[in-house]
């Protein structure tokens, strides 16, 4: 956890669904396929997967540059 500007704690990771999928405007199935193929960087924690926020931001910024 990390403190944000307001002094509250903020997570350094996103849950794969719905957080990451909806942020990337992907369906649940597509999101999970991209996790399992490594197209979306993720970390497995026990039975669940999470996506580091920094990795997701890099992925999004890369997509925006390709769109230009």
Backbone as CSV, one residue per row, in Angstrom:
resi,resn,N_x,N_y,N_z,CA_x,CA_y,CA_z,C_x,C_y,C_z
1,UNK,0.841,-1.183,0.000,0.000,0.000,0.000,0.887,1.247,0.000
2,UNK,0.337,2.298,-0.577,1.051,3.552,-0.677,0.084,4.670,-0.327
3,UNK,0.608,5.714,0.339,-0.270,6.832,0.675,-0.362,7.776,-0.504
4,UNK,-1.585,8.255,-0.777,-1.763,9.222,-1.851,-1.729,10.634,-1.272
5,UNK,-2.018,11.645,-2.092,-1.927,13.044,-1.677,-2.856,13.379,-0.516
6,UNK,-3.978,12.664,-0.422,-4.928,12.931,0.654,-4.529,12.221,1.948
7,UNK,-3.478,11.433,1.911,-3.033,10.726,3.098,-3.720,9.393,3.320
8,UNK,-4.545,8.963,2.372,-5.193,7.660,2.486,-4.363,6.635,1.740
9,UNK,-4.533,5.373,2.108,-3.748,4.329,1.460,-4.372,3.909,0.141
10,UNK,-3.501,3.646,-0.814,-3.924,3.277,-2.155,-3.167,2.019,-2.569
11,UNK,-3.837,1.103,-3.196,-3.218,-0.145,-3.627,-2.283,0.095,-4.814
12,UNK,-1.213,-0.705,-4.888,-0.271,-0.601,-6.002,-0.623,-1.552,-7.140
13,UNK,-1.704,-2.304,-6.967,-2.115,-3.267,-7.989,-3.607,-3.123,-8.292
14,UNK,-3.998,-3.602,-9.468,-5.397,-3.635,-9.873,-5.837,-5.089,-9.926
15,UNK,-7.075,-5.348,-9.572,-7.657,-6.667,-9.799,-7.879,-6.813,-11.293
16,UNK,-7.693,-8.035,-11.802,-7.813,-8.254,-13.241,-9.214,-7.906,-13.731
17,UNK,-10.213,-8.427,-13.071,-11.585,-8.112,-13.465,-12.349,-7.651,-12.250
18,UNK,-13.018,-6.541,-12.278,-13.332,-5.720,-13.441,-12.358,-4.574,-13.682
19,UNK,-11.463,-4.292,-12.734,-10.630,-3.085,-12.821,-9.862,-2.954,-14.137
20,UNK,-9.022,-3.933,-14.451,-8.171,-3.847,-15.638,-8.998,-3.963,-16.914
21,UNK,-9.866,-4.945,-16.980,-10.671,-5.149,-18.181,-11.487,-3.929,-18.553
22,UNK,-12.144,-3.355,-17.590,-12.972,-2.180,-17.882,-12.116,-0.967,-18.222
23,UNK,-10.961,-0.847,-17.581,-10.071,0.280,-17.871,-9.562,0.202,-19.317
24,UNK,-9.352,-1.028,-19.797,-8.893,-1.216,-21.176,-10.044,-1.404,-22.158
25,UNK,-11.270,-1.346,-21.652,-12.474,-1.516,-22.463,-12.492,-2.886,-23.151
26,UNK,-12.196,-3.930,-22.366,-12.164,-5.299,-22.872,-13.232,-6.134,-22.186
27,UNK,-13.654,-7.179,-22.865,-14.583,-8.113,-22.234,-13.825,-8.929,-21.195
28,UNK,-14.566,-9.606,-20.345,-13.952,-10.447,-19.318,-13.118,-11.554,-19.962
29,UNK,-13.659,-12.200,-20.996,-12.956,-13.291,-21.670,-11.660,-12.806,-22.314
30,UNK,-11.719,-11.686,-23.017,-10.529,-11.142,-23.675,-9.482,-10.736,-22.646
31,UNK,-9.921,-10.143,-21.558,-8.990,-9.739,-20.506,-8.228,-10.947,-19.981
32,UNK,-8.940,-12.022,-19.668,-8.282,-13.221,-19.137,-7.375,-13.871,-20.174
33,UNK,-7.770,-13.872,-21.441,-6.903,-14.424,-22.495,-5.602,-13.633,-22.565
34,UNK,-5.703,-12.313,-22.485,-4.514,-11.470,-22.552,-3.625,-11.643,-21.316
35,UNK,-4.221,-11.915,-20.175,-3.437,-12.201,-18.963,-2.661,-13.498,-19.166
36,UNK,-3.340,-14.525,-19.628,-2.713,-15.841,-19.761,-1.689,-15.920,-20.889
37,UNK,-1.800,-15.051,-21.899,-0.811,-15.043,-22.978,0.328,-14.054,-22.710
38,UNK,0.218,-13.300,-21.624,1.275,-12.360,-21.261,1.164,-11.000,-21.918
39,UNK,0.091,-10.749,-22.646,-0.097,-9.444,-23.281,-0.396,-8.358,-22.256
40,UNK,-0.983,-8.749,-21.141,-1.177,-7.849,-20.008,-0.290,-8.396,-18.895
41,UNK,0.685,-7.609,-18.430,1.570,-8.095,-17.373,0.799,-8.318,-16.080
42,UNK,1.047,-9.439,-15.438,0.318,-9.752,-14.211,1.203,-10.523,-13.248
43,UNK,0.749,-10.594,-12.020,1.411,-11.336,-10.953,0.379,-12.257,-10.348
44,UNK,0.743,-13.501,-10.163,-0.173,-14.446,-9.532,0.089,-14.454,-8.031
45,UNK,-0.951,-14.215,-7.266,-0.891,-14.236,-5.802,-1.826,-15.329,-5.324
46,UNK,-1.280,-16.496,-5.065,-2.131,-17.628,-4.696,-2.991,-18.016,-5.876
47,UNK,-4.303,-17.922,-5.702,-5.236,-18.274,-6.778,-5.649,-17.085,-7.623
48,UNK,-5.250,-15.887,-7.239,-5.701,-14.718,-7.986,-4.555,-14.037,-8.716
49,UNK,-4.920,-13.289,-9.725,-3.959,-12.513,-10.496,-4.217,-11.040,-10.232
50,UNK,-3.142,-10.261,-10.193,-3.244,-8.812,-10.085,-2.322,-8.197,-11.125
51,UNK,-2.609,-6.955,-11.476,-1.799,-6.233,-12.449,-1.221,-5.008,-11.744
52,UNK,0.113,-4.884,-11.729,0.709,-3.691,-11.116,0.229,-2.428,-11.831
53,UNK,-0.119,-1.407,-11.055,-0.625,-0.172,-11.658,0.387,0.450,-12.607
54,UNK,1.672,0.414,-12.252,2.699,0.999,-13.118,2.746,0.274,-14.465
55,UNK,2.615,-1.044,-14.456,2.631,-1.818,-15.701,1.412,-1.493,-16.552
56,UNK,0.270,-1.336,-15.923,-0.945,-1.007,-16.665,-0.831,0.386,-17.278
57,UNK,-0.287,1.326,-16.539,-0.108,2.682,-17.074,0.836,2.681,-18.277
58,UNK,1.913,1.879,-18.221,2.829,1.769,-19.369,2.111,1.161,-20.570
59,UNK,1.291,0.148,-20.317,0.535,-0.500,-21.387,-0.426,0.498,-22.036
60,UNK,-1.121,1.256,-21.235,-2.077,2.245,-21.754,-1.348,3.336,-22.529
61,UNK,-0.253,3.852,-22.008,0.470,4.912,-22.699,1.051,4.400,-24.017
62,UNK,1.463,3.136,-24.070,1.942,2.537,-25.318,0.837,2.427,-26.352
63,UNK,-0.373,2.105,-25.906,-1.511,2.006,-26.816,-1.866,3.377,-27.362
64,UNK,-1.763,4.398,-26.532,-2.102,5.744,-26.969,-1.092,6.243,-28.004
65,UNK,0.180,5.895,-27.836,1.199,6.323,-28.796,1.024,5.609,-30.132
66,UNK,0.611,4.324,-30.104,0.376,3.594,-31.357,-0.838,4.147,-32.099
67,UNK,-1.774,4.719,-31.367,-2.994,5.256,-31.983,-2.736,6.578,-32.692
68,UNK,-1.642,7.256,-32.364,-1.357,8.564,-32.961,-0.854,8.462,-34.373
